Amino acid sequence: MVPRHSVSSALASIELPDSDGVQWRLGSLWETAPAVVVFLRHYG
């Protein structure tokens, strides 16, 4: 099992766009509280 701290640290600097095209740094999502990140794939 991989420690949660190492996974969150590795992912924290990654930036991804939201549905409006605004870039978000993943680490900012869980700075103050736990977060769930869901990736949806669009088939269209």
mmCIF entry with sequence, helices, sheets and N, C-alpha, C, O atoms, coordinates in Angstrom:
data_MODEL
# 
_entry.id   MODEL 
# 
_entity.id                         1 
_entity.type                       polymer 
_entity.pdbx_number_of_molecules   1 
# 
_entity_poly.entity_id                      1 
_entity_poly.type                           'polypeptide(L)' 
_entity_poly.nstd_linkage                   no 
_entity_poly.nstd_monomer                   no 
_entity_poly.pdbx_seq_one_letter_code       MVPRHSVSSALASIELPDSDGVQWRLGSLWETAPAVVVFLRHYG 
_entity_poly.pdbx_seq_one_letter_code_can   MVPRHSVSSALASIELPDSDGVQWRLGSLWETAPAVVVFLRHYG 
_entity_poly.pdbx_strand_id                 A 
# 
loop_
_entity_poly_seq.entity_id 
_entity_poly_seq.num 
_entity_poly_seq.mon_id 
_entity_poly_seq.hetero 
1 1  MET n 
1 2  VAL n 
1 3  PRO n 
1 4  ARG n 
1 5  HIS n 
1 6  SER n 
1 7  VAL n 
1 8  SER n 
1 9  SER n 
1 10 ALA n 
1 11 LEU n 
1 12 ALA n 
1 13 SER n 
1 14 ILE n 
1 15 GLU n 
1 16 LEU n 
1 17 PRO n 
1 18 ASP n 
1 19 SER n 
1 20 ASP n 
1 21 GLY n 
1 22 VAL n 
1 23 GLN n 
1 24 TRP n 
1 25 ARG n 
1 26 LEU n 
1 27 GLY n 
1 28 SER n 
1 29 LEU n 
1 30 TRP n 
1 31 GLU n 
1 32 THR n 
1 33 ALA n 
1 34 PRO n 
1 35 ALA n 
1 36 VAL n 
1 37 VAL n 
1 38 VAL n 
1 39 PHE n 
1 40 LEU n 
1 41 ARG n 
1 42 HIS n 
1 43 TYR n 
1 44 GLY n 
# 
_struct_asym.id          A 
_struct_asym.entity_id   1 
# 
loop_
_struct_conf.conf_type_id 
_struct_conf.id 
_struct_conf.pdbx_PDB_helix_id 
_struct_conf.beg_label_comp_id 
_struct_conf.beg_label_asym_id 
_struct_conf.beg_label_seq_id 
_struct_conf.pdbx_beg_PDB_ins_code 
_struct_conf.end_label_comp_id 
_struct_conf.end_label_asym_id 
_struct_conf.end_label_seq_id 
_struct_conf.pdbx_end_PDB_ins_code 
_struct_conf.beg_auth_comp_id 
_struct_conf.beg_auth_asym_id 
_struct_conf.beg_auth_seq_id 
_struct_conf.end_auth_comp_id 
_struct_conf.end_auth_asym_id 
_struct_conf.end_auth_seq_id 
_struct_conf.pdbx_PDB_helix_class 
_struct_conf.details 
_struct_conf.pdbx_PDB_helix_length 
HELX_P HELX_P1 AA1 ARG A 4  ? LEU A 11 ? ARG A 4  LEU A 11 1 ? 8 
HELX_P HELX_P2 AA2 LEU A 26 ? LEU A 29 ? LEU A 26 LEU A 29 1 ? 4 
# 
_struct_conf_type.id          HELX_P 
_struct_conf_type.criteria    ? 
_struct_conf_type.reference   ? 
# 
_struct_sheet.id               AA1 
_struct_sheet.type             ? 
_struct_sheet.number_strands   2 
_struct_sheet.details          ? 
# 
_struct_sheet_order.sheet_id     AA1 
_struct_sheet_order.range_id_1   1 
_struct_sheet_order.range_id_2   2 
_struct_sheet_order.offset       ? 
_struct_sheet_order.sense        anti-parallel 
# 
loop_
_struct_sheet_range.sheet_id 
_struct_sheet_range.id 
_struct_sheet_range.beg_label_comp_id 
_struct_sheet_range.beg_label_asym_id 
_struct_sheet_range.beg_label_seq_id 
_struct_sheet_range.pdbx_beg_PDB_ins_code 
_struct_sheet_range.end_label_comp_id 
_struct_sheet_range.end_label_asym_id 
_struct_sheet_range.end_label_seq_id 
_struct_sheet_range.pdbx_end_PDB_ins_code 
_struct_sheet_range.beg_auth_comp_id 
_struct_sheet_range.beg_auth_asym_id 
_struct_sheet_range.beg_auth_seq_id 
_struct_sheet_range.end_auth_comp_id 
_struct_sheet_range.end_auth_asym_id 
_struct_sheet_range.end_auth_seq_id 
AA1 1 GLU A 15 ? PRO A 17 ? GLU A 15 PRO A 17 
AA1 2 GLN A 23 ? ARG A 25 ? GLN A 23 ARG A 25 
# 
loop_
_atom_site.group_PDB 
_atom_site.id 
_atom_site.type_symbol 
_atom_site.label_atom_id 
_atom_site.label_alt_id 
_atom_site.label_comp_id 
_atom_site.label_asym_id 
_atom_site.label_entity_id 
_atom_site.label_seq_id 
_atom_site.pdbx_PDB_ins_code 
_atom_site.Cartn_x 
_atom_site.Cartn_y 
_atom_site.Cartn_z 
_atom_site.occupancy 
_atom_site.B_iso_or_equiv 
_atom_site.pdbx_formal_charge 
_atom_site.auth_seq_id 
_atom_site.auth_comp_id 
_atom_site.auth_asym_id 
_atom_site.auth_atom_id 
_atom_site.pdbx_PDB_model_num 
ATOM 1   N N  . MET A 1 1  ? 0.840   -1.176 0.000   1.00 0.00 ? 1  MET A N  1 
ATOM 2   C CA . MET A 1 1  ? 0.000   0.000  0.000   1.00 0.00 ? 1  MET A CA 1 
ATOM 3   C C  . MET A 1 1  ? 0.891   1.247  0.000   1.00 0.00 ? 1  MET A C  1 
ATOM 4   O O  . MET A 1 1  ? 1.859   1.324  0.755   1.00 0.00 ? 1  MET A O  1 
ATOM 5   N N  . VAL A 1 2  ? 0.555   2.218  -0.850  1.00 0.00 ? 2  VAL A N  1 
ATOM 6   C CA . VAL A 1 2  ? 1.315   3.463  -0.950  1.00 0.00 ? 2  VAL A CA 1 
ATOM 7   C C  . VAL A 1 2  ? 0.776   4.452  0.082   1.00 0.00 ? 2  VAL A C  1 
ATOM 8   O O  . VAL A 1 2  ? -0.436  4.651  0.160   1.00 0.00 ? 2  VAL A O  1 
ATOM 9   N N  . PRO A 1 3  ? 1.642   5.070  0.870   1.00 0.00 ? 3  PRO A N  1 
ATOM 10  C CA . PRO A 1 3  ? 1.179   6.062  1.852   1.00 0.00 ? 3  PRO A CA 1 
ATOM 11  C C  . PRO A 1 3  ? 0.452   7.220  1.163   1.00 0.00 ? 3  PRO A C  1 
ATOM 12  O O  . PRO A 1 3  ? 0.892   7.709  0.122   1.00 0.00 ? 3  PRO A O  1 
ATOM 13  N N  . ARG A 1 4  ? -0.658  7.650  1.754   1.00 0.00 ? 4  ARG A N  1 
ATOM 14  C CA . ARG A 1 4  ? -1.451  8.733  1.163   1.00 0.00 ? 4  ARG A CA 1 
ATOM 15  C C  . ARG A 1 4  ? -0.649  10.000 0.975   1.00 0.00 ? 4  ARG A C  1 
ATOM 16  O O  . ARG A 1 4  ? -0.826  10.719 -0.009  1.00 0.00 ? 4  ARG A O  1 
ATOM 17  N N  . HIS A 1 5  ? 0.238   10.275 1.924   1.00 0.00 ? 5  HIS A N  1 
ATOM 18  C CA . HIS A 1 5  ? 1.017   11.508 1.852   1.00 0.00 ? 5  HIS A CA 1 
ATOM 19  C C  . HIS A 1 5  ? 1.852   11.558 0.570   1.00 0.00 ? 5  HIS A C  1 
ATOM 20  O O  . HIS A 1 5  ? 1.929   12.609 -0.066  1.00 0.00 ? 5  HIS A O  1 
ATOM 21  N N  . SER A 1 6  ? 2.470   10.460 0.182   1.00 0.00 ? 6  SER A N  1 
ATOM 22  C CA . SER A 1 6  ? 3.319   10.466 -1.005  1.00 0.00 ? 6  SER A CA 1 
ATOM 23  C C  . SER A 1 6  ? 2.487   10.614 -2.281  1.00 0.00 ? 6  SER A C  1 
ATOM 24  O O  . SER A 1 6  ? 2.932   11.255 -3.232  1.00 0.00 ? 6  SER A O  1 
ATOM 25  N N  . VAL A 1 7  ? 1.299   10.038 -2.313  1.00 0.00 ? 7  VAL A N  1 
ATOM 26  C CA . VAL A 1 7  ? 0.432   10.163 -3.485  1.00 0.00 ? 7  VAL A CA 1 
ATOM 27  C C  . VAL A 1 7  ? -0.063  11.596 -3.609  1.00 0.00 ? 7  VAL A C  1 
ATOM 28  O O  . VAL A 1 7  ? -0.002  12.176 -4.693  1.00 0.00 ? 7  VAL A O  1 
ATOM 29  N N  . SER A 1 8  ? -0.549  12.174 -2.524  1.00 0.00 ? 8  SER A N  1 
ATOM 30  C CA . SER A 1 8  ? -1.054  13.545 -2.588  1.00 0.00 ? 8  SER A CA 1 
ATOM 31  C C  . SER A 1 8  ? 0.060   14.527 -2.923  1.00 0.00 ? 8  SER A C  1 
ATOM 32  O O  . SER A 1 8  ? -0.175  15.505 -3.633  1.00 0.00 ? 8  SER A O  1 
ATOM 33  N N  . SER A 1 9  ? 1.255   14.286 -2.430  1.00 0.00 ? 9  SER A N  1 
ATOM 34  C CA . SER A 1 9  ? 2.392   15.152 -2.751  1.00 0.00 ? 9  SER A CA 1 
ATOM 35  C C  . SER A 1 9  ? 2.747   15.073 -4.231  1.00 0.00 ? 9  SER A C  1 
ATOM 36  O O  . SER A 1 9  ? 3.062   16.086 -4.855  1.00 0.00 ? 9  SER A O  1 
ATOM 37  N N  . ALA A 1 10 ? 2.698   13.879 -4.783  1.00 0.00 ? 10 ALA A N  1 
ATOM 38  C CA . ALA A 1 10 ? 3.028   13.694 -6.193  1.00 0.00 ? 10 ALA A CA 1 
ATOM 39  C C  . ALA A 1 10 ? 2.002   14.344 -7.112  1.00 0.00 ? 10 ALA A C  1 
ATOM 40  O O  . ALA A 1 10 ? 2.352   14.839 -8.183  1.00 0.00 ? 10 ALA A O  1 
ATOM 41  N N  . LEU A 1 11 ? 0.745   14.345 -6.701  1.00 0.00 ? 11 LEU A N  1 
ATOM 42  C CA . LEU A 1 11 ? -0.323  14.897 -7.536  1.00 0.00 ? 11 LEU A CA 1 
ATOM 43  C C  . LEU A 1 11 ? -0.560  16.391 -7.329  1.00 0.00 ? 11 LEU A C  1 
ATOM 44  O O  . LEU A 1 11 ? -1.181  17.037 -8.173  1.00 0.00 ? 11 LEU A O  1 
ATOM 45  N N  . ALA A 1 12 ? -0.076  16.947 -6.225  1.00 0.00 ? 12 ALA A N  1 
ATOM 46  C CA . ALA A 1 12 ? -0.405  18.320 -5.834  1.00 0.00 ? 12 ALA A CA 1 
ATOM 47  C C  . ALA A 1 12 ? -0.036  19.371 -6.871  1.00 0.00 ? 12 ALA A C  1 
ATOM 48  O O  . ALA A 1 12 ? -0.755  20.361 -7.000  1.00 0.00 ? 12 ALA A O  1 
ATOM 49  N N  . SER A 1 13 ? 1.037   19.203 -7.607  1.00 0.00 ? 13 SER A N  1 
ATOM 50  C CA . SER A 1 13 ? 1.488   20.242 -8.538  1.00 0.00 ? 13 SER A CA 1 
ATOM 51  C C  . SER A 1 13 ? 0.869   20.133 -9.927  1.00 0.00 ? 13 SER A C  1 
ATOM 52  O O  . SER A 1 13 ? 1.066   21.022 -10.756 1.00 0.00 ? 13 SER A O  1 
ATOM 53  N N  . ILE A 1 14 ? 0.136   19.079 -10.193 1.00 0.00 ? 14 ILE A N  1 
ATOM 54  C CA . ILE A 1 14 ? -0.480  18.898 -11.515 1.00 0.00 ? 14 ILE A CA 1 
ATOM 55  C C  . ILE A 1 14 ? -1.612  19.903 -11.704 1.00 0.00 ? 14 ILE A C  1 
ATOM 56  O O  . ILE A 1 14 ? -2.427  20.103 -10.804 1.00 0.00 ? 14 ILE A O  1 
ATOM 57  N N  . GLU A 1 15 ? -1.660  20.535 -12.879 1.00 0.00 ? 15 GLU A N  1 
ATOM 58  C CA . GLU A 1 15 ? -2.735  21.476 -13.196 1.00 0.00 ? 15 GLU A CA 1 
ATOM 59  C C  . GLU A 1 15 ? -3.605  20.898 -14.307 1.00 0.00 ? 15 GLU A C  1 
ATOM 60  O O  . GLU A 1 15 ? -3.103  20.374 -15.301 1.00 0.00 ? 15 GLU A O  1 
ATOM 61  N N  . LEU A 1 16 ? -4.907  21.003 -14.121 1.00 0.00 ? 16 LEU A N  1 
ATOM 62  C CA . LEU A 1 16 ? -5.870  20.515 -15.097 1.00 0.00 ? 16 LEU A CA 1 
ATOM 63  C C  . LEU A 1 16 ? -6.959  21.562 -15.287 1.00 0.00 ? 16 LEU A C  1 
ATOM 64  O O  . LEU A 1 16 ? -7.268  22.300 -14.352 1.00 0.00 ? 16 LEU A O  1 
ATOM 65  N N  . PRO A 1 17 ? -7.551  21.641 -16.487 1.00 0.00 ? 17 PRO A N  1 
ATOM 66  C CA . PRO A 1 17 ? -8.621  22.610 -16.710 1.00 0.00 ? 17 PRO A CA 1 
ATOM 67  C C  . PRO A 1 17 ? -9.956  22.082 -16.203 1.00 0.00 ? 17 PRO A C  1 
ATOM 68  O O  . PRO A 1 17 ? -10.208 20.878 -16.231 1.00 0.00 ? 17 PRO A O  1 
ATOM 69  N N  . ASP A 1 18 ? -10.814 23.000 -15.737 1.00 0.00 ? 18 ASP A N  1 
ATOM 70  C CA . ASP A 1 18 ? -12.179 22.616 -15.383 1.00 0.00 ? 18 ASP A CA 1 
ATOM 71  C C  . ASP A 1 18 ? -13.058 22.760 -16.629 1.00 0.00 ? 18 ASP A C  1 
ATOM 72  O O  . ASP A 1 18 ? -12.537 22.993 -17.720 1.00 0.00 ? 18 ASP A O  1 
ATOM 73  N N  . SER A 1 19 ? -14.353 22.628 -16.489 1.00 0.00 ? 19 SER A N  1 
ATOM 74  C CA . SER A 1 19 ? -15.256 22.664 -17.638 1.00 0.00 ? 19 SER A CA 1 
ATOM 75  C C  . SER A 1 19 ? -15.303 24.029 -18.319 1.00 0.00 ? 19 SER A C  1 
ATOM 76  O O  . SER A 1 19 ? -15.759 24.130 -19.458 1.00 0.00 ? 19 SER A O  1 
ATOM 77  N N  . ASP A 1 20 ? -14.836 25.090 -17.637 1.00 0.00 ? 20 ASP A N  1 
ATOM 78  C CA . ASP A 1 20 ? -14.788 26.430 -18.225 1.00 0.00 ? 20 ASP A CA 1 
ATOM 79  C C  . ASP A 1 20 ? -13.412 26.771 -18.779 1.00 0.00 ? 20 ASP A C  1 
ATOM 80  O O  . ASP A 1 20 ? -13.200 27.876 -19.279 1.00 0.00 ? 20 ASP A O  1 
ATOM 81  N N  . GLY A 1 21 ? -12.480 25.834 -18.694 1.00 0.00 ? 21 GLY A N  1 
ATOM 82  C CA . GLY A 1 21 ? -11.135 26.045 -19.204 1.00 0.00 ? 21 GLY A CA 1 
ATOM 83  C C  . GLY A 1 21 ? -10.189 26.699 -18.208 1.00 0.00 ? 21 GLY A C  1 
ATOM 84  O O  . GLY A 1 21 ? -9.041  26.982 -18.551 1.00 0.00 ? 21 GLY A O  1 
ATOM 85  N N  . VAL A 1 22 ? -10.643 26.945 -16.985 1.00 0.00 ? 22 VAL A N  1 
ATOM 86  C CA . VAL A 1 22 ? -9.798  27.537 -15.946 1.00 0.00 ? 22 VAL A CA 1 
ATOM 87  C C  . VAL A 1 22 ? -8.880  26.464 -15.388 1.00 0.00 ? 22 VAL A C  1 
ATOM 88  O O  . VAL A 1 22 ? -9.332  25.378 -15.025 1.00 0.00 ? 22 VAL A O  1 
ATOM 89  N N  . GLN A 1 23 ? -7.577  26.771 -15.320 1.00 0.00 ? 23 GLN A N  1 
ATOM 90  C CA . GLN A 1 23 ? -6.592  25.816 -14.805 1.00 0.00 ? 23 GLN A CA 1 
ATOM 91  C C  . GLN A 1 23 ? -6.665  25.766 -13.278 1.00 0.00 ? 23 GLN A C  1 
ATOM 92  O O  . GLN A 1 23 ? -6.715  26.804 -12.619 1.00 0.00 ? 23 GLN A O  1 
ATOM 93  N N  . TRP A 1 24 ? -6.670  24.569 -12.728 1.00 0.00 ? 24 TRP A N  1 
ATOM 94  C CA . TRP A 1 24 ? -6.682  24.353 -11.278 1.00 0.00 ? 24 TRP A CA 1 
ATOM 95  C C  . TRP A 1 24 ? -5.499  23.468 -10.916 1.00 0.00 ? 24 TRP A C  1 
ATOM 96  O O  . TRP A 1 24 ? -5.247  22.459 -11.574 1.00 0.00 ? 24 TRP A O  1 
ATOM 97  N N  . ARG A 1 25 ? -4.780  23.846 -9.875  1.00 0.00 ? 25 ARG A N  1 
ATOM 98  C CA . ARG A 1 25 ? -3.713  22.999 -9.337  1.00 0.00 ? 25 ARG A CA 1 
ATOM 99  C C  . ARG A 1 25 ? -4.397  21.998 -8.413  1.00 0.00 ? 25 ARG A C  1 
ATOM 100 O O  . ARG A 1 25 ? -5.110  22.399 -7.493  1.00 0.00 ? 25 ARG A O  1 
ATOM 101 N N  . LEU A 1 26 ? -4.193  20.712 -8.642  1.00 0.00 ? 26 LEU A N  1 
ATOM 102 C CA . LEU A 1 26 ? -4.878  19.686 -7.860  1.00 0.00 ? 26 LEU A CA 1 
ATOM 103 C C  . LEU A 1 26 ? -4.670  19.849 -6.362  1.00 0.00 ? 26 LEU A C  1 
ATOM 104 O O  . LEU A 1 26 ? -5.606  19.635 -5.592  1.00 0.00 ? 26 LEU A O  1 
ATOM 105 N N  . GLY A 1 27 ? -3.490  20.215 -5.933  1.00 0.00 ? 27 GLY A N  1 
ATOM 106 C CA . GLY A 1 27 ? -3.214  20.371 -4.510  1.00 0.00 ? 27 GLY A CA 1 
ATOM 107 C C  . GLY A 1 27 ? -4.074  21.430 -3.841  1.00 0.00 ? 27 GLY A C  1 
ATOM 108 O O  . GLY A 1 27 ? -4.309  21.362 -2.634  1.00 0.00 ? 27 GLY A O  1 
ATOM 109 N N  . SER A 1 28 ? -4.548  22.411 -4.607  1.00 0.00 ? 28 SER A N  1 
ATOM 110 C CA . SER A 1 28 ? -5.394  23.455 -4.017  1.00 0.00 ? 28 SER A CA 1 
ATOM 111 C C  . SER A 1 28 ? -6.763  22.910 -3.618  1.00 0.00 ? 28 SER A C  1 
ATOM 112 O O  . SER A 1 28 ? -7.461  23.512 -2.802  1.00 0.00 ? 28 SER A O  1 
ATOM 113 N N  . LEU A 1 29 ? -7.139  21.782 -4.188  1.00 0.00 ? 29 LEU A N  1 
ATOM 114 C CA . LEU A 1 29 ? -8.446  21.203 -3.879  1.00 0.00 ? 29 LEU A CA 1 
ATOM 115 C C  . LEU A 1 29 ? -8.486  20.591 -2.485  1.00 0.00 ? 29 LEU A C  1 
ATOM 116 O O  . LEU A 1 29 ? -9.550  20.537 -1.868  1.00 0.00 ? 29 LEU A O  1 
ATOM 117 N N  . TRP A 1 30 ? -7.353  20.133 -1.982  1.00 0.00 ? 30 TRP A N  1 
ATOM 118 C CA . TRP A 1 30 ? -7.350  19.497 -0.656  1.00 0.00 ? 30 TRP A CA 1 
ATOM 119 C C  . TRP A 1 30 ? -6.455  20.238 0.346   1.00 0.00 ? 30 TRP A C  1 
ATOM 120 O O  . TRP A 1 30 ? -5.977  19.639 1.309   1.00 0.00 ? 30 TRP A O  1 
ATOM 121 N N  . GLU A 1 31 ? -6.228  21.537 0.121   1.00 0.00 ? 31 GLU A N  1 
ATOM 122 C CA . GLU A 1 31 ? -5.419  22.309 1.070   1.00 0.00 ? 31 GLU A CA 1 
ATOM 123 C C  . GLU A 1 31 ? -6.104  22.458 2.428   1.00 0.00 ? 31 GLU A C  1 
ATOM 124 O O  . GLU A 1 31 ? -5.445  22.382 3.465   1.00 0.00 ? 31 GLU A O  1 
ATOM 125 N N  . THR A 1 32 ? -7.421  22.668 2.430   1.00 0.00 ? 32 THR A N  1 
ATOM 126 C CA . THR A 1 32 ? -8.114  22.931 3.690   1.00 0.00 ? 32 THR A CA 1 
ATOM 127 C C  . THR A 1 32 ? -9.018  21.791 4.141   1.00 0.00 ? 32 THR A C  1 
ATOM 128 O O  . THR A 1 32 ? -9.450  21.776 5.294   1.00 0.00 ? 32 THR A O  1 
ATOM 129 N N  . ALA A 1 33 ? -9.314  20.843 3.266   1.00 0.00 ? 33 ALA A N  1 
ATOM 130 C CA . ALA A 1 33 ? -10.202 19.732 3.620   1.00 0.00 ? 33 ALA A CA 1 
ATOM 131 C C  . ALA A 1 33 ? -9.956  18.572 2.656   1.00 0.00 ? 33 ALA A C  1 
ATOM 132 O O  . ALA A 1 33 ? -9.397  18.775 1.578   1.00 0.00 ? 33 ALA A O  1 
ATOM 133 N N  . PRO A 1 34 ? -10.363 17.369 3.028   1.00 0.00 ? 34 PRO A N  1 
ATOM 134 C CA . PRO A 1 34 ? -10.243 16.238 2.107   1.00 0.00 ? 34 PRO A CA 1 
ATOM 135 C C  . PRO A 1 34 ? -11.033 16.497 0.813   1.00 0.00 ? 34 PRO A C  1 
ATOM 136 O O  . PRO A 1 34 ? -12.019 17.234 0.812   1.00 0.00 ? 34 PRO A O  1 
ATOM 137 N N  . ALA A 1 35 ? -10.589 15.890 -0.266  1.00 0.00 ? 35 ALA A N  1 
ATOM 138 C CA . ALA A 1 35 ? -11.258 16.087 -1.557  1.00 0.00 ? 35 ALA A CA 1 
ATOM 139 C C  . ALA A 1 35 ? -11.353 14.768 -2.308  1.00 0.00 ? 35 ALA A C  1 
ATOM 140 O O  . ALA A 1 35 ? -10.531 13.870 -2.130  1.00 0.00 ? 35 ALA A O  1 
ATOM 141 N N  . VAL A 1 36 ? -12.357 14.673 -3.139  1.00 0.00 ? 36 VAL A N  1 
ATOM 142 C CA . VAL A 1 36 ? -12.510 13.546 -4.049  1.00 0.00 ? 36 VAL A CA 1 
ATOM 143 C C  . VAL A 1 36 ? -12.384 14.102 -5.464  1.00 0.00 ? 36 VAL A C  1 
ATOM 144 O O  . VAL A 1 36 ? -13.098 15.036 -5.829  1.00 0.00 ? 36 VAL A O  1 
ATOM 145 N N  . VAL A 1 37 ? -11.497 13.544 -6.249  1.00 0.00 ? 37 VAL A N  1 
ATOM 146 C CA . VAL A 1 37 ? -11.298 13.986 -7.624  1.00 0.00 ? 37 VAL A CA 1 
ATOM 147 C C  . VAL A 1 37 ? -11.837 12.905 -8.542  1.00 0.00 ? 37 VAL A C  1 
ATOM 148 O O  . VAL A 1 37 ? -11.433 11.746 -8.452  1.00 0.00 ? 37 VAL A O  1 
ATOM 149 N N  . VAL A 1 38 ? -12.747 13.285 -9.422  1.00 0.00 ? 38 VAL A N  1 
ATOM 150 C CA . VAL A 1 38 ? -13.383 12.333 -10.338 1.00 0.00 ? 38 VAL A CA 1 
ATOM 151 C C  . VAL A 1 38 ? -13.069 12.762 -11.764 1.00 0.00 ? 38 VAL A C  1 
ATOM 152 O O  . VAL A 1 38 ? -13.255 13.924 -12.125 1.00 0.00 ? 38 VAL A O  1 
ATOM 153 N N  . PHE A 1 39 ? -12.601 11.837 -12.560 1.00 0.00 ? 39 PHE A N  1 
ATOM 154 C CA . PHE A 1 39 ? -12.326 12.105 -13.961 1.00 0.00 ? 39 PHE A CA 1 
ATOM 155 C C  . PHE A 1 39 ? -13.416 11.455 -14.802 1.00 0.00 ? 39 PHE A C  1 
ATOM 156 O O  . PHE A 1 39 ? -13.675 10.258 -14.681 1.00 0.00 ? 39 PHE A O  1 
ATOM 157 N N  . LEU A 1 40 ? -14.051 12.252 -15.652 1.00 0.00 ? 40 LEU A N  1 
ATOM 158 C CA . LEU A 1 40 ? -15.102 11.747 -16.530 1.00 0.00 ? 40 LEU A CA 1 
ATOM 159 C C  . LEU A 1 40 ? -14.589 11.775 -17.950 1.00 0.00 ? 40 LEU A C  1 
ATOM 160 O O  . LEU A 1 40 ? -13.939 12.735 -18.364 1.00 0.00 ? 40 LEU A O  1 
ATOM 161 N N  . ARG A 1 41 ? -14.872 10.746 -18.681 1.00 0.00 ? 41 ARG A N  1 
ATOM 162 C CA . ARG A 1 41 ? -14.482 10.684 -20.077 1.00 0.00 ? 41 ARG A CA 1 
ATOM 163 C C  . ARG A 1 41 ? -15.706 10.938 -20.932 1.00 0.00 ? 41 ARG A C  1 
ATOM 164 O O  . ARG A 1 41 ? -16.752 10.318 -20.742 1.00 0.00 ? 41 ARG A O  1 
ATOM 165 N N  . HIS A 1 42 ? -15.568 11.846 -21.866 1.00 0.00 ? 42 HIS A N  1 
ATOM 166 C CA . HIS A 1 42 ? -16.690 12.211 -22.724 1.00 0.00 ? 42 HIS A CA 1 
ATOM 167 C C  . HIS A 1 42 ? -16.591 11.436 -24.038 1.00 0.00 ? 42 HIS A C  1 
ATOM 168 O O  . HIS A 1 42 ? -15.584 11.524 -24.741 1.00 0.00 ? 42 HIS A O  1 
ATOM 169 N N  . TYR A 1 43 ? -17.601 10.706 -24.354 1.00 0.00 ? 43 TYR A N  1 
ATOM 170 C CA . TYR A 1 43 ? -17.672 9.984  -25.625 1.00 0.00 ? 43 TYR A CA 1 
ATOM 171 C C  . TYR A 1 43 ? -18.637 10.740 -26.524 1.00 0.00 ? 43 TYR A C  1 
ATOM 172 O O  . TYR A 1 43 ? -19.849 10.674 -26.318 1.00 0.00 ? 43 TYR A O  1 
ATOM 173 N N  . GLY A 1 44 ? -18.137 11.435 -27.486 1.00 0.00 ? 44 GLY A N  1 
ATOM 174 C CA . GLY A 1 44 ? -19.087 12.154 -28.309 1.00 0.00 ? 44 GLY A CA 1 
ATOM 175 C C  . GLY A 1 44 ? -18.510 12.630 -29.532 1.00 0.00 ? 44 GLY A C  1 
ATOM 176 O O  . GLY A 1 44 ? -19.197 13.260 -30.335 1.00 0.00 ? 44 GLY A O  1 
# 
